[in-house]
Amino acid sequence: MNILPTVLNLLGIEYNEKWYIGQDIFSKKIKPFVVFPDLSWYDGSYYVEDGSVVNNKKISSELLEEKNNYAEYLIKKNDLVLKYNYFKEMSN
């Protein structure tokens, strides 16, 4: 998800960040968040599988739910981009 925005930045090509799911990994405003196909995720502090923290770190239930929802949102958004060939439509 982060490859295209990163490459565009490295090449000095201006782009609208809203059009991309990922972020430029060299951006100062990037927040680390990796989502895996099974909906597990890692944000630099917490590693979550099946909706539960598995690396013995404490997190509030509200923050855990928020991040679980964000992971699900990213996966759904990614799937829709692929299903409807989003970038092909933008090139027309």
C-alpha positions in Angstrom: 0.0 0.0 0.0 2.9 2.4 0.7 5.0 1.6 -2.4 3.3 3.9 -4.9 3.1 7.0 -2.7 6.7 6.5 -1.7 7.9 6.1 -5.3 5.9 9.2 -6.4 7.6 11.2 -3.7 11.1 9.9 -4.5 10.6 10.9 -8.2 9.3 14.3 -7.2 5.9 13.7 -8.7 3.1 15.6 -7.1 0.0 13.5 -6.2 -3.1 13.8 -4.1 -2.7 11.8 -0.9 -6.4 11.2 -0.7 -6.2 9.0 -3.8 -3.9 6.4 -2.1 -4.5 4.0 0.7 -0.8 4.0 1.8 1.6 6.7 2.8 5.0 7.8 1.7 7.2 5.9 4.2 9.6 8.9 4.3 7.0 11.3 5.4 7.4 12.9 8.8 3.7 12.5 9.5 3.6 8.7 8.9 2.2 6.6 11.6 3.5 3.0 11.5 0.6 0.5 11.0 1.0 -2.8 9.2 -2.0 -4.9 8.4 -1.6 -8.5 7.4 -4.1 -10.5 5.2 -5.5 -12.3 8.3 -6.4 -8.9 9.8 -3.7 -9.1 12.4 -1.8 -5.9 12.7 1.3 -4.2 14.2 1.6 -0.5 15.0 5.1 -0.4 16.4 3.9 -1.1 19.9 1.1 -3.7 19.8 0.9 -6.9 17.8 -2.7 -8.0 17.5 -4.0 -11.3 16.2 -7.7 -12.3 16.1 -8.6 -8.9 17.7 -6.4 -9.5 20.8 -2.9 -8.2 21.8 -0.4 -11.1 21.7 2.8 -9.4 22.6 2.0 -8.8 26.4 1.4 -5.1 26.1 -1.5 -3.3 27.7 -3.9 -1.3 25.6 -7.3 0.2 26.4 -10.3 -1.7 25.0 -11.4 1.5 23.2 -8.0 2.0 21.5 -7.9 -1.7 20.6 -11.4 -1.5 19.0 -10.4 1.6 17.1 -7.3 0.1 15.7 -9.0 -3.2 14.9 -11.7 -1.2 13.0 -8.9 0.7 11.2 -7.2 -2.5 10.1 -10.5 -3.8 8.8 -11.2 -0.5 7.0 -7.7 -0.7 5.3 -8.3 -4.3 4.1 -11.7 -3.5 2.8 -10.5 -0.4 1.0 -7.6 -2.3 -0.5 -9.9 -5.1 -1.7 -12.3 -2.6 -3.3 -9.4 -0.9 -5.1 -8.4 -4.3 -6.6 -11.9 -5.4 -7.3 -12.9 -2.3 -9.3 -9.4 -1.6 -10.8 -9.4 1.9 -9.3 -6.2 3.1 -10.9 -7.3 2.1 -14.4 -10.3 4.3 -14.1 -8.2 7.2 -12.9 -6.0 7.1 -16.0 -8.8 7.6 -18.4 
